Amino acid sequence: MPFTEINSKMIEARIVPGQRLYSQRGAMLAYRGNVSFTPNLQGGTGGLTSMIGRRVAGEATPLMTVEGDGTVLFGHGGHHIQVIELTGDTLYVEADRLLAFDGALQQGTMFMGSQGGVMGMVRGQVTGQGLFTTTLYGHGSVAVLAHGGVIEVPIEPGRPVHVDPQAYVAHHGSVENRLSTALGWREMVGRGSGEGFQLELSGRGAVYVQASEEKL
């Protein structure tokens, strides 16, 4: 279910019978046609197990199920919106950045500490992004929120990309991440921003970077 970009802060979704869309609660700006909005108690495609996993992980941003026949305008807080098309791969994104996504996508939760061991867990503590992240897998469209617009930076084997953790939005592909820093352990702990550490992403895929170090 593709999205049409109305401007940098608003998208339109075409809702057709027999298909569904998930969005953040309160993200609907206007709609036309016979469209229904219902609180989603099972957290999107993936069912009860997926919902429980995200709630334990603190990744349970409230969702609406959108169904019917019509069009819906979405936006949230005046934030910039980036539409990402998935073609059978997995997107890793913080739950509070999800504006709306195709109901055909499989949703789950990943423990970020498993990517880089202890350093993965340190990343969660230092950046404030948490130890878990939401995953979306399959074929479909995802609209994510960011400050100041987004650029997609390719990640190629042997050419890792370093990102300020506060500017990180999402990534997809076969990618590993770890926290890299030139500072000693004692100097690094307790810092929540600045350029004393970076998120290093390696492998093959892409990372989405916002033009700001401000979190949502």
N, C-alpha and C positions, 0 to 999 in steps of 0.2 A: 504494500500500500504506500505509494510514493507521496512525498510532501511537496507542495509548491511554495517556494520562498516568496512571500509578499514584499518584505523588505528585510533588513538585517535583524529585526527583532520580532518578526511575526511570520508564521507559516500557516498554510491552509492544507487541510487533509480532506480527501474525498472518501466518504464512508459509504460502503456498498453492502447490500444485504448478504448475509452469510459470512462476512469477515468482521474482525474486531480490531480495535486499536486500544492501546493503553496510554494514559497520560498522567502527569502529576495532577493531584486534586487542586482545583482552583486555577488551572492553566487555560481553561476555555475562555475565550474572549467574546466570541459570537458564533452563531451557527444558523444554517438554513436547512429546512427539510425535516424529516421525521427521524430525529436522532435521540438516543437515550444515553444517559450518563449514570452509572451505578458504581458505588464504592466497591473496590476489588478486595475481597477478603483473602484470596489465595495468592496474591502477588504476581499475577501474570502467568504466562505459560510456564509450566514447571510444577504447578499444583502446591499442595500443602507442604510437602517436604522442602520445596524451594522457599516458601514463605517462612517456615520455621528457621531455616538456615540463615536467611537474611535478617530476621529479627534478633537472633542470637548474635549476629555479626554487627548489629547496629546499622544495617543497610536497608531498612524497611521504610523507605519513603512512601507515604500513602499514594495509592494509585486509583484512577478511575478506569472502568471499562466503558469504551465508547462503541456503540453499535447503531445500526439503522440504515437510513438512506438519505444522504445529504452531504453538506460540507461544513467543516468546523475550522474556525480560526483559533490558533494557539499562540500564547506568549506568556512570559512570566517575569515580573519585576523589572521590565525594561532591559533585560539581559540580551546580549547577542545570541543568535541561534545558529548552530552548524548542523547541517543535515549530512549524515554519513550513510552510505549505501553498503550493506554487507552482502557478500556473494559467497556464502558458505564458510566464512571465517568467524572468529570470535572477537567481540569488542569488549575491552575492559574499561569500565567507567565508574566514577563515584555515583551512588544512587541519587544524590541530591542534584546532580547535573542532568539527569534524564528529564526531558520535557515531554516527549511522546515517542512511542515506538510501535512498530508493526506487531500485531498480535500473533503472527506466525513464528516469531523469533522465540527461541528457548532461553529462558532467564534462569540464572543461578548466582552463586556466591563463591568467590575464591579467597582463600587465605593468603594474603600477600607475603607473609613470612616464609612461605614455601619457596619464594623466588629470592634467593640470596640468603637464606637462613636467618641468622641473627640480624644481619644488616637489613633484611627485609622488614623485620619487626621494628628496628630502630627507625626506618623510614616512616612507618606509621606514627610512631611517637613524636618524631621531630617535625614532620610536615603537617600533622593534624589531619591527614587524610584517612586515618584508621588502618587497622591491620587487614581489613577485608575490602573487597571491591566487588561490584556487580558485574556479571558477565552476560552478554547477549550473543547468541549463536544462531546462524542460519542464513536465510536469504530474506532481506527486507530492509526497511528504512528506519533510521534512528535520528531523532533530533535532540541535540545536547545544548546545554546552556554554558555561556562563557562571558567573561568581561572583555570588552574591547575588540571582539572579533577573534578569529581562529585561523591558524595556518597549519597545513598538513606537512609534516617533515618526514621524508622517507627514511627508513632504517634498513641498511644493507649489511650483509655479512662482512665482518672485518672493519666496519665503519660505524661504531656505536655513536649514538646521539646523547648529549648531555643536556638536561633540562632543569631549570630552576623548579623545584617541586611545587612552588606556589603557582607556577604558570602552567603546570601539567593539567590537561583536561581528560584525555583518554588515549588508548592505543589499541592497535589490532595487529594480528599476525602472529608469527612464531617468534615471540620476543621475550627476553628475560630482562629483569630490572634489578638494580642494586644501588645502594647509596654510595657515592664516591665523595671523598673530601681530602683536602690537603691539611686539614687541621687534626690535632690530636684528639683522643677520646674525650678528655676533660673539657677541652675548649668547645667541642661540638655539642655536648649534651646541654639542653636548655635553650638552644637557639630555635626560634620558630620561623625565621625568615632570613633574608640576606643571601649572600653568595658564598658562604663558607662550606656549603655542600651542594651536590647536584644529584639528580636522578639519572643514572646511566642506563640506557636501553640498548640492547644489542640483539642481533639476529636478523630477521627479515620481516618487514611490516611497515608501520607508520605510526607516528605519535602526533597528537593534536595539541598545539600549544596556543594559549591565549595571550593577548597583548596586554597583560596585566599580571601583577603578583597578588591581586586581591581575590580571596576566596568568596564563594557565593554566600 
